[in-house]
Amino acid sequence: MKTRITELFGIQYPIIQGGMHYVGFAELAAAVSNAGGLGIITGLTQRTPELLANEIRRCREMTDKPFGVNLTFLPSRTPPDYPGYVRTIIDSGVKVVETAGNNPQKWLPALREAGIKIIHKCTSVRHALKAESIGCDAASVDGFECGGHPGEDDIPNFILLPRADDELKIPFVASGGMADGRSLVAALSLGADGMNMGTRFIATQEAPVHDNVKRAIVAASELDTRLIMRPLRNTERVLKNAAVDRLLEKERDLGASLTFEDIIGEVGGVYPRIMQEGEMDAGAWSCGMVAGLIHDIPTVKQLIDRIMAQANAIIHERLAKLSAR
Ligand SMILES: Cc1cc2nc3c(=O)[nH]c(=O)nc-3n(C[C@H](O)[C@H](O)[C@H](O)COP(=O)(O)O)c2cc1C
């Protein structure tokens, strides 16, 4: 399948694996790229630029296909060594960067000069337009359904994607709620040039996370996610568990006086315990509503082949028949 996104990134299928904290290691990124999509290593999961350089090296040993690195710019009192990470990405010869969170403008000249293509993840049309205006090559448009940070506008993809299509000149992928061939064809119909998946890729054989995490996603329905940190304007969609119940109770009790310190026990540094140790109630972890569409744990290649087969069947059989005279 050829779209502006496959052309831009030199990939076979218009399917991207979004950066995911403590999930996006070399094993998953390489599996996605080997299966014809674009795998992405999560930069900040590597605690130092040197560790990121090592992770990029490991990924390159596992695939000769293009892969990218995610750089997330979230509010932080002690910001990570962003200049060091950017230098590492450039020196390692990576050709795609997925930026997310705050405006990446400051880092674009250096990245672009190195021939790196930038796809910025946005949760609103105005942020996507901003990304276009500062020179990003593509956008990943993340609807309200998404796992992780959906922003504060709460616009689902059935509205957000055609709005992006109306306004953007750069290509964009649909992100949030994407799971199968139906999602891909719908995304293409709504104006996207491909799709980005997070939660769906966690429930695969190659995702280097504890089996408990994969099983929790398979067991969850579309009703099982919650929005946390809304009073802090740092909303995150997570899977409901004991820690999330506790956190939401604090949000209700403290109202507008809630601070980050009040909930640090539920959100601070919990990812290694959940993703690696499988302690499913250790804290809040990102998960999309799409969990309701995830019923198995295939290999990445089985998943991507199945998505493409289903998408092609919908386009060439179901839809073709509808328009046949
Ligand atoms: C466990 C998890 C961790 C995530 N971590 C990050 C991250 O560190 N940076 C980022 O830009 N997006 C992150 N995301 C968001 C994904 O890249 C992607 O945009 C999102 O999962 C798409 O929605 P979906 O889960 O419905 O497919 C995370 C998502 C999940 C599920």
The ligand as an SDF file (V2000), in Angstrom:
LIG
                    3D

 31 33  0  0  0  0  0  0  0  0999 V2000
    1.7170    2.3570   27.8970 C   0  0  0  0  0  0  0  0  0  0  0  0
    1.7770    3.5600   26.9860 C   0  0  0  0  0  0  0  0  0  0  0  0
    2.8390    4.4440   27.1190 C   0  0  0  0  0  0  0  0  0  0  0  0
    2.9120    5.5620   26.2850 C   0  0  0  0  0  0  0  0  0  0  0  0
    4.0150    6.3890   26.3880 N   0  0  0  0  0  0  0  0  0  0  0  0
    4.1560    7.4230   25.5150 C   0  0  0  0  0  0  0  0  0  0  0  0
    5.3190    8.2450   25.5420 C   0  0  0  0  0  0  0  0  0  0  0  0
    6.2210    8.0600   26.3750 O   0  0  0  0  0  0  0  0  0  0  0  0
    5.4040    9.2540   24.6410 N   0  0  0  0  0  0  0  0  0  0  0  0
    4.4340    9.4780   23.7090 C   0  0  0  0  0  0  0  0  0  0  0  0
    4.5850   10.3870   22.8870 O   0  0  0  0  0  0  0  0  0  0  0  0
    3.3070    8.7290   23.6640 N   0  0  0  0  0  0  0  0  0  0  0  0
    3.1610    7.7080   24.5290 C   0  0  0  0  0  0  0  0  0  0  0  0
    2.0400    6.9080   24.4450 N   0  0  0  0  0  0  0  0  0  0  0  0
    1.0150    7.1800   23.4110 C   0  0  0  0  0  0  0  0  0  0  0  0
    1.2080    6.2970   22.1680 C   0  0  0  0  0  0  0  0  0  0  0  0
    2.4000    6.5950   21.4850 O   0  0  0  0  0  0  0  0  0  0  0  0
    0.0460    6.4690   21.1640 C   0  0  0  0  0  0  0  0  0  0  0  0
   -0.0310    7.8190   20.7440 O   0  0  0  0  0  0  0  0  0  0  0  0
   -1.2850    6.0490   21.7530 C   0  0  0  0  0  0  0  0  0  0  0  0
   -1.1360    4.8610   22.4850 O   0  0  0  0  0  0  0  0  0  0  0  0
   -2.3340    5.8640   20.6520 C   0  0  0  0  0  0  0  0  0  0  0  0
   -3.5440    5.4320   21.1910 O   0  0  0  0  0  0  0  0  0  0  0  0
   -3.9860    3.8710   21.2810 P   0  0  0  0  0  0  0  0  0  0  0  0
   -3.3560    3.3680   22.5320 O   0  0  0  0  0  0  0  0  0  0  0  0
   -5.4540    3.9350   21.3240 O   0  0  0  0  0  0  0  0  0  0  0  0
   -3.4380    3.1700   20.0630 O   0  0  0  0  0  0  0  0  0  0  0  0
    1.9000    5.8030   25.3200 C   0  0  0  0  0  0  0  0  0  0  0  0
    0.8300    4.9190   25.2110 C   0  0  0  0  0  0  0  0  0  0  0  0
    0.7490    3.7990   26.0340 C   0  0  0  0  0  0  0  0  0  0  0  0
   -0.4130    2.8760   25.8670 C   0  0  0  0  0  0  0  0  0  0  0  0
  1  2  1  0
  2  3  1  0
  2 30  2  0
  3  4  2  0
  4  5  1  0
  4 28  1  0
  5  6  2  0
  6  7  1  0
  6 13  1  0
  7  8  2  0
  7  9  1  0
  9 10  1  0
 10 11  2  0
 10 12  1  0
 12 13  2  0
 13 14  1  0
 14 15  1  0
 14 28  1  0
 15 16  1  0
 16 17  1  0
 16 18  1  0
 18 19  1  0
 18 20  1  0
 20 21  1  0
 20 22  1  0
 22 23  1  0
 23 24  1  0
 24 25  2  0
 24 26  1  0
 24 27  1  0
 28 29  2  0
 29 30  1  0
 30 31  1  0
M  END
$$$$
